[in-house]
Amino acid sequence: MEIGRGRTILVAGGGIGGLAAASSFANLGFKVRVYEQAEDFREVGAGVQIGPNGARALEQLGLLPQFGKWAWRPPALAMRDAFTGNDIVRIPLNERFIQRFLHPYSVIHRADLLGILLEACKAHPAVELSNSARVDAIEEIGGKVQIRLNDGSKVDGDALIGADGLRSSVRRELIGDGNPPPPKYIVYRGVVPRDRIPDEIWSPEVVMWTGPNADFVHYPLRSGEIFNLVVTFKASRELDPTDISGSRDEMCAPYADFHPTVHRMLDQMTPDRKWMVTDREPKRGWSRGPITLIGDAAHPMLQYMAQGACQALEDVAQLISDVTASAGDLTPAFTTYAEKRYLRTARVQFSARQMIEMCQVSGVLADLRAKYFGGRTEQQLYDGVAWLYSPHQGERFA
Ligand SMILES: Cc1cc2nc3c(=O)[nH]c(=O)nc-3n(C[C@H](O)[C@H](O)[C@H](O)COP(=O)(O)OP(=O)(O)OC[C@H]3O[C@@H](n4cnc5c(N)ncnc54)[C@H](O)[C@@H]3O)c2cc1C
């Protein structure tokens, strides 16, 4: 299939979205040049959860077999009370879940997922990867694109995909909504070897301990040999997004009253750095002429639906499908793609905000949450996530 006809796609950003787009456009016969500002292609942080919709996107992009080799399949998602240690709700990820959503729920180390995408790019002679290359300026000239890099050089392409994350330069050019709002939450994360987690604490599930203004998530990675730990709490003061130094006091303070099991796991973490997370208001208009946005550049979201990477992969699958349907006519394909995607991703962005408000509660709100979830059947729980995970028309929104 020679849809690309040797034309050149420029990609700003070599994260999950950018690399997935690069190998997929190369598969269509485009030349692809990826510019990544960091010194190497690297994912910071530890695990990432990939719901059935993310797995479906990987399947569409031909990357599912590689993903399957690295993924861990947890038997359930559990939300647990931070004080009592009792489950508030448990979503089984069993055969009935897979029958309904056609793919399992998985977790994977970010480095492994990025490695799969990087290998797919490196295996393709049409993909050129550049590091320490920041896209500083963008110009549309006669239906094509010219970018300027941090070393002053200029590169021409037939189209540009902005996959440059939360502080996207391409978004600045297309949407112009300024810097993202100040960080709202502080995250500490890391992995520890299996043997540092006592047997009575280790669990094959994705578990979230929730308490007032803070939660703690853990799950195994790879074949269970490492354990992923994630601390998230509400920022109590205005944060400087460039100050990433961490401390044990800061990390542990919000968890003082949490269950002793959480303390035992916190003891295993190395709090030398932190991440600060925020999102943006959903916006339409991700495409203009031969330029479009994907992933966090288009729809940055809080991590509470575990969907940022999944939505980036869905973006790429939709983009490839629209470019194929238009027989490679990029401008109309980019417009169609953005129109198809913006409401679904906006719903995930809003849902992630609602979810964090529902997780980190106390008092009457916590009682209400327990009541709301407590009596739910498996069927009702699956119905609640069908809009996100289901491939079936009618169960999907947008
Ligand atoms: C704590 C936490 C937990 C999460 N958990 C999950 C989860 O379980 N499941 C899930 O699906 N998602 C999860 N996410 C979200 C997910 O990590 C992101 O949505 C996803 O990584 C976005 O990928 P991206 O490629 O769009 O952007 P990024 O990963 O941000 O990549 C953008 C890349 O562009 C580069 N760049 C930036 N500007 C420029 C420029 N001007 N020129 C060149 N390069 C540039 C950056 O260096 C970076 O490498 C989580 C996020 C957080 C913070």
The ligand as a Gaussian input file, in Angstrom:
#p B3LYP/6-31G(d) Opt

LIG

0 1
 C        1.482000       9.546000      37.313000
 C        0.960000       9.241000      35.934000
 C        0.377000       8.006000      35.708000
 C       -0.143000       7.710000      34.450000
 N       -0.720000       6.493000      34.237000
 C       -1.253000       6.204000      33.040000
 C       -1.864000       4.936000      32.820000
 O       -1.912000       4.103000      33.710000
 N       -2.385000       4.689000      31.584000
 C       -2.327000       5.602000      30.562000
 O       -2.821000       5.301000      29.463000
 N       -1.742000       6.803000      30.744000
 C       -1.210000       7.119000      31.950000
 N       -0.600000       8.337000      32.143000
 C       -0.573000       9.313000      31.038000
 C        0.526000       9.026000      30.026000
 O        1.771000       8.863000      30.668000
 C        0.629000      10.173000      29.029000
 O       -0.653000      10.584000      28.633000
 C        1.405000       9.738000      27.804000
 O        2.712000       9.376000      28.154000
 C        1.417000      10.860000      26.770000
 O        2.248000      10.498000      25.696000
 P        2.642000      11.587000      24.612000
 O        3.541000      10.879000      23.677000
 O        1.424000      12.252000      24.093000
 O        3.404000      12.717000      25.420000
 P        4.769000      12.649000      26.256000
 O        4.960000      11.304000      26.862000
 O        4.760000      13.832000      27.153000
 O        5.893000      12.823000      25.147000
 C        6.160000      14.065000      24.580000
 C        7.615000      14.057000      24.114000
 O        7.855000      15.246000      23.392000
 C        9.115000      15.779000      23.771000
 N        9.026000      17.224000      23.489000
 C        8.346000      18.172000      24.161000
 N        8.464000      19.359000      23.552000
 C        9.244000      19.161000      22.461000
 C        9.695000      19.992000      21.401000
 N        9.380000      21.300000      21.346000
 N       10.474000      19.450000      20.433000
 C       10.813000      18.129000      20.469000
 N       10.417000      17.290000      21.447000
 C        9.611000      17.796000      22.409000
 C        9.234000      15.424000      25.239000
 O       10.584000      15.424000      25.668000
 C        8.609000      14.030000      25.265000
 O        9.551000      13.016000      25.039000
 C       -0.072000       8.667000      33.396000
 C        0.537000       9.904000      33.626000
 C        1.045000      10.193000      34.890000
 C        1.669000      11.531000      35.115000

